[in-house]
């Protein structure tokens, strides 16, 4: 009788270990961090809602929207539709939406610290790099 509880304990432990390994593997399989870039200014999650965050982000940016727009247009030519300072998963970036001559809209992520273009994608497709 003493052997049955031990066998159950061993089988339970092995089952639990297998589930944990499978879960960890599934979480990493085929996924890249979103976004796949990292800016020079890291921002913690918002604490005071959208309005409070917007004011805080402006104070952290080292470049202005004009410089971000120039950097984006140097990478993707076209007409600027929108410029916004955003916290993209902890990255402080300007999102510059540009309509190209081919009527495509590109979302250009510009580092708000140094003006480097970090990523170019169609809006809503931030995981797909088009650099």
C-alpha positions in Angstrom: 0.0 0.0 0.0 2.9 2.4 0.7 4.0 2.1 -3.0 0.7 3.5 -4.5 0.9 7.0 -3.0 4.6 7.3 -4.0 3.8 6.3 -7.6 0.9 8.8 -7.7 3.2 11.5 -6.4 5.9 10.7 -9.0 3.4 10.6 -11.9 1.8 13.8 -10.7 5.1 15.5 -10.5 6.1 14.3 -14.0 2.8 15.4 -15.5 3.1 18.9 -13.9 6.6 19.2 -15.1 5.6 18.3 -18.7 2.7 20.8 -18.6 5.0 23.6 -17.4 7.6 22.8 -20.1 5.0 22.7 -22.8 3.5 26.0 -21.7 6.9 27.7 -21.6 7.8 26.4 -25.1 4.4 27.5 -26.6 4.9 31.0 -25.2 8.2 31.4 -27.0 7.5 29.5 -30.1 7.4 31.6 -33.2 6.7 34.9 -31.4 8.9 37.9 -31.4 8.5 40.6 -28.9 6.1 43.3 -29.9 7.4 45.7 -30.9 10.6 44.2 -32.2 12.5 47.5 -31.7 13.8 49.3 -28.6 14.0 53.0 -28.3 16.7 55.0 -26.4 14.1 56.2 -23.9 12.2 53.6 -21.9 8.9 54.5 -20.4 7.1 52.6 -17.6 3.4 51.8 -18.0 1.0 54.6 -17.7 -0.1 55.5 -14.2 -2.5 58.4 -14.6 -4.5 57.5 -17.7 -4.1 58.8 -21.2 -4.2 62.5 -20.4 -1.6 62.2 -17.6 0.6 60.0 -19.7 0.6 62.4 -22.7 1.9 65.3 -20.6 4.6 63.1 -19.1 5.7 61.8 -22.4 6.2 65.3 -23.9 8.6 66.1 -21.0 10.6 62.9 -21.7 11.1 63.4 -25.4 14.5 64.8 -26.5 13.4 65.7 -30.1 10.3 67.5 -31.3 7.6 66.4 -33.7 9.2 68.4 -36.5 12.5 66.5 -36.3 10.7 63.2 -36.0 8.7 64.1 -39.1 11.9 65.0 -41.1 13.5 61.6 -40.1 10.3 59.7 -41.1 10.1 61.5 -44.5 13.8 60.8 -45.1 12.9 57.1 -44.9 9.5 57.1 -46.5 8.6 59.8 -49.0 5.0 61.1 -49.1 2.5 63.3 -47.3 2.3 63.3 -43.5 -1.1 62.4 -42.2 -0.5 62.3 -38.5 2.2 62.6 -35.9 1.8 61.4 -32.3 4.1 60.8 -29.4 3.4 57.3 -28.1 4.4 54.8 -25.5 4.8 51.6 -27.5 5.2 48.9 -24.9 7.7 50.9 -23.0 9.4 52.6 -25.9 9.0 56.4 -26.3 8.5 56.9 -30.1 6.8 59.3 -32.5 4.4 57.5 -34.8 4.4 59.3 -38.1 1.7 58.1 -40.6 2.7 58.9 -44.2 0.7 58.4 -47.3 3.0 57.4 -50.2 2.7 58.3 -53.9 1.2 54.8 -54.4 -1.6 55.7 -51.9 -0.2 53.3 -49.2 -0.2 54.5 -45.6 3.0 53.7 -43.7 3.4 54.0 -39.9 7.0 55.1 -39.2 8.3 54.8 -35.7 10.9 57.4 -34.8 13.0 57.2 -31.6 11.9 60.2 -29.5 15.4 60.3 -27.9 17.7 60.4 -30.9 15.5 60.7 -34.1 16.5 57.3 -35.5 13.9 55.5 -37.6 13.2 52.3 -35.7 10.4 50.6 -37.7 8.2 51.1 -40.8 4.9 49.2 -41.2 1.4 49.6 -42.5 -0.8 50.9 -39.6 -2.1 47.9 -37.6 0.7 45.7 -38.8 3.4 46.8 -36.4 4.7 43.2 -36.2 5.6 43.2 -39.9 8.9 45.0 -40.5 9.1 46.7 -43.9 12.5 48.4 -43.5 
